[in-house]
């Protein structure tokens, strides 16, 4: 008889612990807790890529900054005006050394790559030895070489008005009457395309050109 009461006790004890674990398992049922998963929604909404589009809007603003640039064209106008008058360089020299200074200036120009046909040399006093030599063959031959523009051309101030304009004009104020310098310097400035080099007394040259050189 004692056996039957023991069996129900064993069944109760067995059911008791099993029921408790079952209840404990029900607690973990909150596994579907979508707490961590809700974090995913913000990912699809990544506004990060949308922000890069903002820089695209900044670019038009930059373009707007460039638009004021059109005012720049006014600057080119200044250089254009500057090109109408040649640059003037003065090489101080005495009347006796003006021709040598002019020759040295020509050598420097040629060494720098200037074409010989771009240079015209005008003398106010004694003619350059080359001019005197070529004129010995006649004026026709002399001026033919001028027209050929193959080499440096040397001309006396008395006939320089017949010479055509060249990019560079070198004047040797090597003596001669005052009228020669007064005529040659303004003429040389008119004939020079980009550069006028004057070799001689600076005070005399400045007084003739009417401006500091």
Secondary structure, DSSP 8 states (H G I E B T S, - for coil): -HHHHHHHHHHHHHHHHHHHHHHHHHHHGGGG-TTTTHHHHHHHT--HHHHHHHHHHHHHHHHHHHHGGGGGHHHHHHHHHHHTS-EEEEEE--TTTHHHHHHHHHHHHHHTT--GGGEEEEESSS--HHHHHHHTT-HHHHHHHHHHT-S-EEEETTTGGGS--EEEEEEE--SS-HHHHHHHHHHHHHHEEEEEEEEE-HHHHHHHHTS--
